[in-house]
Amino acid sequence: MNFEIINPGTTKELLGAVNKLQKEKFRFGAGCTDLLMELKKKPEDGLTIINLSQVKDSSFSGIKKSAKGMRLGAMFTAHKIVVNEEIKNAFNVLHESAHNLASTQIRQVATVGGNLCTASPSGDIACALVALDATCEMLSTTGKRREINIKEFFIGVRTTAIGKNEVLYGIAVPANEKKTKTIHSNFIKIGTRRSMECSVVSLAYHIQVNEEGVIIKAGVSIGASAPTVRFAEEACDFLIGKKFKAISQKEKEEFAEKVLSYASPITDIRATSWYRKEVLFNISKSIFE
Amino acid sequence: MKKEKINKVIKHDISFKLNGKKVDCSIKGSTVLLDLLRDDLELKGTKAGCNEGECGACTVLVDDAPVNSCLYLAVNVNGKSVTTIEGLANGDGELHPVQESLVKSGAVQCGFCTSGMAMAIKAMVSQYESGQHVPGESGNNFPSREEIKKYLEGNLCRCTGYVKIVDSAEKLFSN
């Protein structure tokens, strides 16, 4: 493993470094837990790493709350998500996804931005943020700020909508609805073991229910089931207006079918396509049980 | 004859606290903390196990956070404080309570995972003491047995079957 490294200390220096390297081969290093693994196995010649860890900018590494919701800097770590009580209370799906990510040691350094930009179909935090209808905010070397919905962020396996002259700067999660009384929010990760596991199938859901017990907003997404994390829009729409506790067996199955329609899993070393579909169907139904 | 490619290697100067003492060194950008500690600074207590962040044998503390030193860029310890197993006890001949508890519980067999285990347990104790732990569990002052197992999920041991390691951590909180 051999590469050059640039250590910008400010956002201005960071954008300057990106601009300077436009014609070269470069990668961003956030927590570097995935990147170093990859480079140890497959070293790349003439590669420069832009090290994001030393950039001092609270908008890039901190958390900010407002009436509109919550904004996480791209360098916010999984550990910081896990120990944040407000995230656990308002967006449990995000808490659970971060808590089930890899191991204690990895979570100390792994970042939200890294999890998104790696764009793995089985990205845990990515899956939760899709269910939460988050917005990705990019900074460009031209000084332009661009926002896109996370559903448009993932283009394919390990491919995102970020331009070569852009950096993922932050992720905004919209606040829960004012009329929301109860939140059913969780992340179900199926793997062959409990720790250090890459999901065989994952399901993230964030369902908001009003005082009458009626579902007013729903976000459901699936991981490790298609080339990207996918938002199961029809399944979400299906739930709106229904009473959460009165969903019938038939409706549960109909919901699970709709979730499944977004899945096109592959057969690989961890599971077969058939197994992934069966599991996804069953865990989709289990949300209501 | 193949022309030998000469690459100019850029070195980075870093300065950090290692087990309480200031260290200055000049390293390659691609050096990971584990190699810096073991090869350059000759602290062999930190073990190189899998080298890919799975086993936790290389766990050290960077500003009190337990990290896999095999996946941590050495340039990123600049200005920070690193604690390895060599710096856990304070040097007066006494073991650190974490080490003491591992020994008393019979939690050490071949010993290869022990440095990493000890550092992870130390980090867990510090995080519970400072309130920097997962919210809403076990009345918040001490972890349950399940929570200890969850915390130590990134440390593999192939000898003990973990029971005595978890025992040793549990005793630290019950005292």
Chai-1 contact restraints between the chains, C-beta under 6 A:
chainA,res_idxA,chainB,res_idxB,connection_type,confidence,min_distance_angstrom,max_distance_angstrom,comment,restraint_id
A,M1,B,S30,contact,1.0,0.0,6.0,A-B,restraint_1
A,N2,B,S30,contact,1.0,0.0,6.0,A-B,restraint_2
A,F3,B,S30,contact,1.0,0.0,6.0,A-B,restraint_3
A,E4,B,G29,contact,1.0,0.0,6.0,A-B,restraint_4
A,I5,B,G29,contact,1.0,0.0,6.0,A-B,restraint_5
A,C32,B,L73,contact,1.0,0.0,6.0,A-B,restraint_6
A,T33,B,G53,contact,1.0,0.0,6.0,A-B,restraint_7
A,T33,B,L71,contact,1.0,0.0,6.0,A-B,restraint_8
A,L36,B,L71,contact,1.0,0.0,6.0,A-B,restraint_9
A,M37,B,E52,contact,1.0,0.0,6.0,A-B,restraint_10
A,S53,B,N76,contact,1.0,0.0,6.0,A-B,restraint_11
A,V82,B,V134,contact,1.0,0.0,6.0,A-B,restraint_12
A,V83,B,Q132,contact,1.0,0.0,6.0,A-B,restraint_13
A,E85,B,P135,contact,1.0,0.0,6.0,A-B,restraint_14
A,K88,B,P135,contact,1.0,0.0,6.0,A-B,restraint_15
A,S103,B,E153,contact,1.0,0.0,6.0,A-B,restraint_16
A,S103,B,G154,contact,1.0,0.0,6.0,A-B,restraint_17
A,T104,B,Y151,contact,1.0,0.0,6.0,A-B,restraint_18
A,T104,B,G154,contact,1.0,0.0,6.0,A-B,restraint_19
A,Q105,B,G56,contact,1.0,0.0,6.0,A-B,restraint_20
A,Q105,B,T59,contact,1.0,0.0,6.0,A-B,restraint_21
A,Q105,B,P66,contact,1.0,0.0,6.0,A-B,restraint_22
A,Q105,B,V67,contact,1.0,0.0,6.0,A-B,restraint_23
A,Q105,B,N68,contact,1.0,0.0,6.0,A-B,restraint_24
A,Q105,B,G154,contact,1.0,0.0,6.0,A-B,restraint_25
A,Q108,B,A65,contact,1.0,0.0,6.0,A-B,restraint_26
A,Q108,B,V67,contact,1.0,0.0,6.0,A-B,restraint_27
A,V109,B,V67,contact,1.0,0.0,6.0,A-B,restraint_28
A,S195,B,E153,contact,1.0,0.0,6.0,A-B,restraint_29
A,M196,B,E54,contact,1.0,0.0,6.0,A-B,restraint_30
